[in-house]
Amino acid sequence: MPAKKTTKKVTAKKTVVKAAGKKAAVKKVAAKKAPAKKAVLSIDAVAKAAYLNYRQRVEQGLPGCHNSDWLEAERSLAD
């Protein structure tokens, strides 16, 4: 006899929060979710954003290097 597959259903839990002199309030606790997958960034998109970071930095007369422009572009696109 094959074993049955069981699945867990994650639902929001309710907890009661007691406040002094006030009625008890019901607060919903969010269910735990699986970690979000990271988006795959296109090298062309990062390169374009890095170039725009470079141009903005040069126009403002700020110091920096191409590596910092690239890392900032990756950070901004990842958000």
Biopython code that builds the backbone (N, CA, C, O; Angstrom):
import numpy as np
from Bio.PDB.StructureBuilder import StructureBuilder

atoms = [
    (1, "MET", "N", (0.838, -1.173, 0.000)),
    (1, "MET", "CA", (0.000, 0.000, 0.000)),
    (1, "MET", "C", (0.893, 1.250, 0.000)),
    (1, "MET", "O", (1.689, 1.434, 0.921)),
    (2, "PRO", "N", (0.769, 2.115, -1.029)),
    (2, "PRO", "CA", (1.628, 3.295, -1.100)),
    (2, "PRO", "C", (1.279, 4.300, -0.007)),
    (2, "PRO", "O", (0.127, 4.433, 0.405)),
    (3, "ALA", "N", (2.314, 5.003, 0.448)),
    (3, "ALA", "CA", (2.120, 6.007, 1.490)),
    (3, "ALA", "C", (1.477, 7.256, 0.897)),
    (3, "ALA", "O", (1.760, 7.640, -0.237)),
    (4, "LYS", "N", (0.610, 7.877, 1.684)),
    (4, "LYS", "CA", (-0.063, 9.083, 1.219)),
    (4, "LYS", "C", (0.873, 10.276, 1.348)),
    (4, "LYS", "O", (1.643, 10.385, 2.303)),
    (5, "LYS", "N", (0.791, 11.156, 0.378)),
    (5, "LYS", "CA", (1.571, 12.378, 0.439)),
    (5, "LYS", "C", (0.800, 13.386, 1.277)),
    (5, "LYS", "O", (-0.400, 13.584, 1.091)),
    (6, "THR", "N", (1.498, 14.007, 2.183)),
    (6, "THR", "CA", (0.850, 15.022, 2.999)),
    (6, "THR", "C", (1.452, 16.377, 2.673)),
    (6, "THR", "O", (2.653, 16.510, 2.442)),
    (7, "THR", "N", (0.602, 17.356, 2.663)),
    (7, "THR", "CA", (1.071, 18.710, 2.414)),
    (7, "THR", "C", (0.622, 19.591, 3.557)),
    (7, "THR", "O", (-0.452, 19.403, 4.128)),
    (8, "LYS", "N", (1.464, 20.554, 3.878)),
    (8, "LYS", "CA", (1.129, 21.503, 4.924)),
    (8, "LYS", "C", (0.491, 22.725, 4.295)),
    (8, "LYS", "O", (0.962, 23.239, 3.280)),
    (9, "LYS", "N", (-0.567, 23.174, 4.898)),
    (9, "LYS", "CA", (-1.193, 24.390, 4.439)),
    (9, "LYS", "C", (-0.868, 25.473, 5.461)),
    (9, "LYS", "O", (-1.205, 25.354, 6.640)),
    (10, "VAL", "N", (-0.212, 26.527, 4.995)),
    (10, "VAL", "CA", (0.190, 27.605, 5.882)),
    (10, "VAL", "C", (-0.913, 28.655, 5.857)),
    (10, "VAL", "O", (-1.269, 29.171, 4.798)),
    (11, "THR", "N", (-1.442, 28.960, 7.022)),
    (11, "THR", "CA", (-2.483, 29.981, 7.113)),
    (11, "THR", "C", (-2.068, 31.033, 8.122)),
    (11, "THR", "O", (-1.168, 30.819, 8.934)),
    (12, "ALA", "N", (-2.728, 32.150, 8.058)),
    (12, "ALA", "CA", (-2.427, 33.214, 9.011)),
    (12, "ALA", "C", (-2.988, 32.824, 10.376)),
    (12, "ALA", "O", (-4.104, 32.315, 10.477)),
    (13, "LYS", "N", (-2.214, 33.066, 11.408)),
    (13, "LYS", "CA", (-2.641, 32.756, 12.758)),
    (13, "LYS", "C", (-3.193, 34.021, 13.403)),
    (13, "LYS", "O", (-2.779, 35.132, 13.074)),
    (14, "LYS", "N", (-4.132, 33.837, 14.322)),
    (14, "LYS", "CA", (-4.678, 34.966, 15.054)),
    (14, "LYS", "C", (-4.167, 34.911, 16.474)),
    (14, "LYS", "O", (-4.171, 33.855, 17.107)),
    (15, "THR", "N", (-3.733, 36.036, 16.966)),
    (15, "THR", "CA", (-3.298, 36.112, 18.350)),
    (15, "THR", "C", (-4.082, 37.210, 19.034)),
    (15, "THR", "O", (-4.457, 38.200, 18.406)),
    (16, "VAL", "N", (-4.327, 37.035, 20.306)),
    (16, "VAL", "CA", (-5.066, 38.029, 21.063)),
    (16, "VAL", "C", (-4.068, 38.901, 21.813)),
    (16, "VAL", "O", (-3.209, 38.403, 22.540)),
    (17, "VAL", "N", (-4.195, 40.201, 21.625)),
    (17, "VAL", "CA", (-3.320, 41.158, 22.277)),
    (17, "VAL", "C", (-4.147, 41.868, 23.343)),
    (17, "VAL", "O", (-5.173, 42.475, 23.035)),
    (18, "LYS", "N", (-3.706, 41.791, 24.588)),
    (18, "LYS", "CA", (-4.437, 42.429, 25.673)),
    (18, "LYS", "C", (-3.853, 43.801, 25.939)),
    (18, "LYS", "O", (-2.640, 43.960, 26.069)),
    (19, "ALA", "N", (-4.723, 44.784, 26.018)),
    (19, "ALA", "CA", (-4.299, 46.148, 26.312)),
    (19, "ALA", "C", (-4.888, 46.546, 27.652)),
    (19, "ALA", "O", (-6.005, 46.147, 27.981)),
    (20, "ALA", "N", (-4.155, 47.325, 28.424)),
    (20, "ALA", "CA", (-4.616, 47.744, 29.748)),
    (20, "ALA", "C", (-5.804, 48.685, 29.595)),
    (20, "ALA", "O", (-5.696, 49.718, 28.933)),
    (21, "GLY", "N", (-6.943, 48.334, 30.206)),
    (21, "GLY", "CA", (-8.128, 49.177, 30.193)),
    (21, "GLY", "C", (-8.870, 49.193, 28.868)),
    (21, "GLY", "O", (-9.850, 49.926, 28.736)),
    (22, "LYS", "N", (-8.444, 48.417, 27.885)),
    (22, "LYS", "CA", (-9.108, 48.378, 26.586)),
    (22, "LYS", "C", (-9.532, 46.954, 26.286)),
    (22, "LYS", "O", (-9.050, 46.001, 26.898)),
    (23, "LYS", "N", (-10.429, 46.829, 25.351)),
    (23, "LYS", "CA", (-10.862, 45.500, 24.940)),
    (23, "LYS", "C", (-9.705, 44.789, 24.235)),
    (23, "LYS", "O", (-8.814, 45.422, 23.669)),
    (24, "ALA", "N", (-9.747, 43.475, 24.286)),
    (24, "ALA", "CA", (-8.704, 42.697, 23.623)),
    (24, "ALA", "C", (-8.841, 42.863, 22.112)),
    (24, "ALA", "O", (-9.939, 42.790, 21.560)),
    (25, "ALA", "N", (-7.733, 43.081, 21.475)),
    (25, "ALA", "CA", (-7.729, 43.248, 20.021)),
    (25, "ALA", "C", (-7.182, 41.984, 19.378)),
    (25, "ALA", "O", (-6.284, 41.339, 19.919)),
    (26, "VAL", "N", (-7.715, 41.647, 18.252)),
    (26, "VAL", "CA", (-7.244, 40.472, 17.527)),
    (26, "VAL", "C", (-6.280, 40.946, 16.452)),
    (26, "VAL", "O", (-6.608, 41.803, 15.632)),
    (27, "LYS", "N", (-5.096, 40.377, 16.473)),
    (27, "LYS", "CA", (-4.049, 40.759, 15.535)),
    (27, "LYS", "C", (-3.716, 39.545, 14.684)),
    (27, "LYS", "O", (-3.452, 38.466, 15.216)),
    (28, "LYS", "N", (-3.726, 39.711, 13.379)),
    (28, "LYS", "CA", (-3.374, 38.614, 12.491)),
    (28, "LYS", "C", (-1.865, 38.573, 12.317)),
    (28, "LYS", "O", (-1.226, 39.595, 12.070)),
    (29, "VAL", "N", (-1.317, 37.402, 12.446)),
    (29, "VAL", "CA", (0.111, 37.203, 12.262)),
    (29, "VAL", "C", (0.299, 36.603, 10.878)),
    (29, "VAL", "O", (-0.318, 35.592, 10.542)),
    (30, "ALA", "N", (1.142, 37.221, 10.089)),
    (30, "ALA", "CA", (1.358, 36.756, 8.720)),
    (30, "ALA", "C", (2.001, 35.380, 8.723)),
    (30, "ALA", "O", (2.871, 35.083, 9.542)),
    (31, "ALA", "N", (1.561, 34.551, 7.798)),
    (31, "ALA", "CA", (2.131, 33.215, 7.658)),
    (31, "ALA", "C", (3.534, 33.329, 7.074)),
    (31, "ALA", "O", (3.823, 34.246, 6.305)),
    (32, "LYS", "N", (4.387, 32.409, 7.436)),
    (32, "LYS", "CA", (5.753, 32.421, 6.912)),
    (32, "LYS", "C", (5.715, 32.043, 5.443)),
    (32, "LYS", "O", (5.040, 31.098, 5.037)),
    (33, "LYS", "N", (6.457, 32.805, 4.666)),
    (33, "LYS", "CA", (6.521, 32.550, 3.236)),
    (33, "LYS", "C", (7.907, 32.045, 2.875)),
    (33, "LYS", "O", (8.880, 32.288, 3.589)),
    (34, "ALA", "N", (7.977, 31.349, 1.772)),
    (34, "ALA", "CA", (9.269, 30.881, 1.279)),
    (34, "ALA", "C", (10.073, 32.098, 0.839)),
    (34, "ALA", "O", (9.492, 33.076, 0.369)),
    (35, "PRO", "N", (11.401, 32.062, 0.982)),
    (35, "PRO", "CA", (12.209, 33.200, 0.566)),
    (35, "PRO", "C", (12.037, 33.481, -0.923)),
    (35, "PRO", "O", (11.963, 32.561, -1.736)),
    (36, "ALA", "N", (11.975, 34.751, -1.262)),
    (36, "ALA", "CA", (11.787, 35.153, -2.653)),
    (36, "ALA", "C", (13.044, 34.832, -3.465)),
    (36, "ALA", "O", (14.168, 34.931, -2.973)),
    (37, "LYS", "N", (12.818, 34.447, -4.716)),
    (37, "LYS", "CA", (13.945, 34.159, -5.599)),
    (37, "LYS", "C", (14.538, 35.467, -6.086)),
    (37, "LYS", "O", (13.816, 36.433, -6.333)),
    (38, "LYS", "N", (15.851, 35.494, -6.222)),
    (38, "LYS", "CA", (16.518, 36.684, -6.719)),
    (38, "LYS", "C", (16.286, 36.791, -8.219)),
    (38, "LYS", "O", (16.334, 35.799, -8.947)),
    (39, "ALA", "N", (16.034, 38.009, -8.658)),
    (39, "ALA", "CA", (15.838, 38.245, -10.077)),
    (39, "ALA", "C", (17.192, 38.198, -10.788)),
    (39, "ALA", "O", (18.201, 38.663, -10.260)),
    (40, "VAL", "N", (17.194, 37.643, -11.962)),
    (40, "VAL", "CA", (18.417, 37.570, -12.755)),
    (40, "VAL", "C", (18.544, 38.885, -13.513)),
    (40, "VAL", "O", (17.650, 39.279, -14.262)),
    (41, "LEU", "N", (19.671, 39.554, -13.303)),
    (41, "LEU", "CA", (19.893, 40.840, -13.939)),
    (41, "LEU", "C", (20.591, 40.661, -15.279)),
    (41, "LEU", "O", (21.520, 39.864, -15.409)),
    (42, "SER", "N", (20.137, 41.405, -16.258)),
    (42, "SER", "CA", (20.763, 41.404, -17.569)),
    (42, "SER", "C", (22.055, 42.218, -17.502)),
    (42, "SER", "O", (22.081, 43.304, -16.924)),
    (43, "ILE", "N", (23.107, 41.697, -18.086)),
    (43, "ILE", "CA", (24.385, 42.410, -18.093)),
    (43, "ILE", "C", (24.249, 43.720, -18.852)),
    (43, "ILE", "O", (24.854, 44.725, -18.478)),
    (44, "ASP", "N", (23.451, 43.711, -19.926)),
    (44, "ASP", "CA", (23.253, 44.940, -20.697)),
    (44, "ASP", "C", (22.543, 46.012, -19.865)),
    (44, "ASP", "O", (22.886, 47.192, -19.945)),
    (45, "ALA", "N", (21.554, 45.600, -19.069)),
    (45, "ALA", "CA", (20.824, 46.553, -18.232)),
    (45, "ALA", "C", (21.739, 47.132, -17.157)),
    (45, "ALA", "O", (21.689, 48.328, -16.871)),
    (46, "VAL", "N", (22.573, 46.280, -16.565)),
    (46, "VAL", "CA", (23.504, 46.748, -15.534)),
    (46, "VAL", "C", (24.531, 47.677, -16.153)),
    (46, "VAL", "O", (24.878, 48.700, -15.562)),
    (47, "ALA", "N", (25.023, 47.333, -17.338)),
    (47, "ALA", "CA", (26.029, 48.163, -18.011)),
    (47, "ALA", "C", (25.456, 49.545, -18.337)),
    (47, "ALA", "O", (26.137, 50.554, -18.159)),
    (48, "LYS", "N", (24.219, 49.594, -18.809)),
    (48, "LYS", "CA", (23.596, 50.878, -19.129)),
    (48, "LYS", "C", (23.408, 51.715, -17.865)),
    (48, "LYS", "O", (23.686, 52.914, -17.861)),
    (49, "ALA", "N", (22.934, 51.077, -16.794)),
    (49, "ALA", "CA", (22.740, 51.797, -15.529)),
    (49, "ALA", "C", (24.077, 52.275, -14.968)),
    (49, "ALA", "O", (24.158, 53.371, -14.413)),
    (50, "ALA", "N", (25.129, 51.461, -15.107)),
    (50, "ALA", "CA", (26.454, 51.846, -14.629)),
    (50, "ALA", "C", (26.981, 53.047, -15.419)),
    (50, "ALA", "O", (27.592, 53.952, -14.850)),
    (51, "TYR", "N", (26.744, 53.048, -16.710)),
    (51, "TYR", "CA", (27.161, 54.182, -17.537)),
    (51, "TYR", "C", (26.437, 55.456, -17.117)),
    (51, "TYR", "O", (27.040, 56.526, -17.031)),
    (52, "LEU", "N", (25.130, 55.329, -16.855)),
    (52, "LEU", "CA", (24.365, 56.500, -16.420)),
    (52, "LEU", "C", (24.847, 56.987, -15.050)),
    (52, "LEU", "O", (24.887, 58.191, -14.796)),
    (53, "ASN", "N", (25.211, 56.058, -14.177)),
    (53, "ASN", "CA", (25.789, 56.443, -12.881)),
    (53, "ASN", "C", (27.106, 57.186, -13.077)),
    (53, "ASN", "O", (27.375, 58.185, -12.411)),
    (54, "TYR", "N", (27.919, 56.683, -14.000)),
    (54, "TYR", "CA", (29.206, 57.319, -14.319)),
    (54, "TYR", "C", (28.995, 58.740, -14.830)),
    (54, "TYR", "O", (29.658, 59.672, -14.374)),
    (55, "ARG", "N", (28.059, 58.910, -15.791)),
    (55, "ARG", "CA", (27.812, 60.232, -16.362)),
    (55, "ARG", "C", (27.316, 61.209, -15.296)),
    (55, "ARG", "O", (27.738, 62.365, -15.264)),
    (56, "GLN", "N", (26.429, 60.746, -14.433)),
    (56, "GLN", "CA", (25.900, 61.601, -13.375)),
    (56, "GLN", "C", (27.015, 62.002, -12.395)),
    (56, "GLN", "O", (27.092, 63.150, -11.958)),
    (57, "ARG", "N", (27.869, 61.035, -12.065)),
    (57, "ARG", "CA", (28.972, 61.300, -11.138)),
    (57, "ARG", "C", (29.948, 62.312, -11.723)),
    (57, "ARG", "O", (30.391, 63.223, -11.023)),
    (58, "VAL", "N", (30.285, 62.161, -12.993)),
    (58, "VAL", "CA", (31.225, 63.072, -13.653)),
    (58, "VAL", "C", (30.631, 64.475, -13.752)),
    (58, "VAL", "O", (31.328, 65.461, -13.514)),
    (59, "GLU", "N", (29.338, 64.571, -14.105)),
    (59, "GLU", "CA", (28.696, 65.879, -14.232)),
    (59, "GLU", "C", (28.660, 66.625, -12.898)),
    (59, "GLU", "O", (28.720, 67.854, -12.865)),
    (60, "GLN", "N", (28.562, 65.874, -11.802)),
    (60, "GLN", "CA", (28.528, 66.498, -10.484)),
    (60, "GLN", "C", (29.927, 66.717, -9.914)),
    (60, "GLN", "O", (30.085, 67.336, -8.862)),
    (61, "GLY", "N", (30.934, 66.211, -10.607)),
    (61, "GLY", "CA", (32.319, 66.397, -10.172)),
    (61, "GLY", "C", (32.681, 65.563, -8.951)),
    (61, "GLY", "O", (33.556, 65.948, -8.176)),
    (62, "LEU", "N", (32.020, 64.429, -8.775)),
    (62, "LEU", "CA", (32.277, 63.569, -7.621)),
    (62, "LEU", "C", (33.355, 62.540, -7.940)),
    (62, "LEU", "O", (33.465, 62.087, -9.080)),
    (63, "PRO", "N", (34.150, 62.170, -6.941)),
    (63, "PRO", "CA", (35.154, 61.128, -7.173)),
    (63, "PRO", "C", (34.489, 59.746, -7.205)),
    (63, "PRO", "O", (33.392, 59.559, -6.678)),
    (64, "GLY", "N", (35.158, 58.806, -7.820)),
    (64, "GLY", "CA", (34.646, 57.443, -7.874)),
    (64, "GLY", "C", (35.394, 56.642, -8.921)),
    (64, "GLY", "O", (36.348, 57.126, -9.531)),
    (65, "CYS", "N", (34.948, 55.410, -9.122)),
    (65, "CYS", "CA", (35.576, 54.569, -10.137)),
    (65, "CYS", "C", (34.504, 53.725, -10.818)),
    (65, "CYS", "O", (33.352, 53.693, -10.386)),
    (66, "HIS", "N", (34.897, 53.052, -11.875)),
    (66, "HIS", "CA", (33.942, 52.268, -12.642)),
    (66, "HIS", "C", (33.357, 51.104, -11.825)),
    (66, "HIS", "O", (32.220, 50.692, -12.057)),
    (67, "ASN", "N", (34.131, 50.579, -10.875)),
    (67, "ASN", "CA", (33.624, 49.478, -10.052)),
    (67, "ASN", "C", (32.480, 49.948, -9.148)),
    (67, "ASN", "O", (31.482, 49.246, -8.988)),
    (68, "SER", "N", (32.628, 51.120, -8.568)),
    (68, "SER", "CA", (31.563, 51.631, -7.703)),
    (68, "SER", "C", (30.318, 51.959, -8.523)),
    (68, "SER", "O", (29.197, 51.779, -8.049)),
    (69, "ASP", "N", (30.513, 52.443, -9.756)),
    (69, "ASP", "CA", (29.365, 52.703, -10.630)),
    (69, "ASP", "C", (28.624, 51.408, -10.944)),
    (69, "ASP", "O", (27.394, 51.382, -10.945)),
    (70, "TRP", "N", (29.355, 50.350, -11.206)),
    (70, "TRP", "CA", (28.763, 49.055, -11.536)),
    (70, "TRP", "C", (28.010, 48.478, -10.338)),
    (70, "TRP", "O", (26.882, 48.008, -10.480)),
    (71, "LEU", "N", (28.636, 48.515, -9.156)),
    (71, "LEU", "CA", (27.987, 47.961, -7.968)),
    (71, "LEU", "C", (26.721, 48.738, -7.612)),
    (71, "LEU", "O", (25.718, 48.142, -7.220)),
    (72, "GLU", "N", (26.762, 50.044, -7.744)),
    (72, "GLU", "CA", (25.579, 50.861, -7.478)),
    (72, "GLU", "C", (24.472, 50.540, -8.476)),
    (72, "GLU", "O", (23.297, 50.516, -8.107)),
    (73, "ALA", "N", (24.830, 50.295, -9.726)),
    (73, "ALA", "CA", (23.838, 49.928, -10.740)),
    (73, "ALA", "C", (23.190, 48.591, -10.397)),
    (73, "ALA", "O", (21.975, 48.446, -10.526)),
    (74, "GLU", "N", (23.980, 47.614, -9.964)),
    (74, "GLU", "CA", (23.425, 46.319, -9.565)),
    (74, "GLU", "C", (22.470, 46.467, -8.388)),
    (74, "GLU", "O", (21.396, 45.866, -8.374)),
    (75, "ARG", "N", (22.865, 47.274, -7.394)),
    (75, "ARG", "CA", (22.008, 47.488, -6.229)),
    (75, "ARG", "C", (20.688, 48.140, -6.612)),
    (75, "ARG", "O", (19.627, 47.735, -6.136)),
    (76, "SER", "N", (20.757, 49.152, -7.475)),
    (76, "SER", "CA", (19.535, 49.863, -7.843)),
    (76, "SER", "C", (18.597, 48.989, -8.673)),
    (76, "SER", "O", (17.377, 49.109, -8.555)),
    (77, "LEU", "N", (19.149, 48.118, -9.507)),
    (77, "LEU", "CA", (18.310, 47.243, -10.332)),
    (77, "LEU", "C", (17.753, 46.061, -9.537)),
    (77, "LEU", "O", (16.704, 45.519, -9.885)),
    (78, "ALA", "N", (18.438, 45.669, -8.492)),
    (78, "ALA", "CA", (17.988, 44.536, -7.694)),
    (78, "ALA", "C", (16.773, 44.904, -6.843)),
    (78, "ALA", "O", (16.005, 44.025, -6.453)),
    (79, "ASP", "N", (16.592, 46.189, -6.553)),
    (79, "ASP", "CA", (15.454, 46.624, -5.723)),
    (79, "ASP", "C", (14.164, 46.585, -6.456)),
    (79, "ASP", "O", (13.123, 46.921, -5.893)),
]
sb = StructureBuilder()
sb.init_structure("model")
sb.init_model(0)
sb.init_chain("A")
sb.init_seg("    ")
for serial, (resi, resn, name, xyz) in enumerate(atoms, 1):
    if name == "N":
        sb.init_residue(resn, " ", resi, " ")
    sb.init_atom(name, np.array(xyz, "f"), 0.0, 1.0, " ", f" {name:<3s}", serial, name[0])
structure = sb.get_structure()
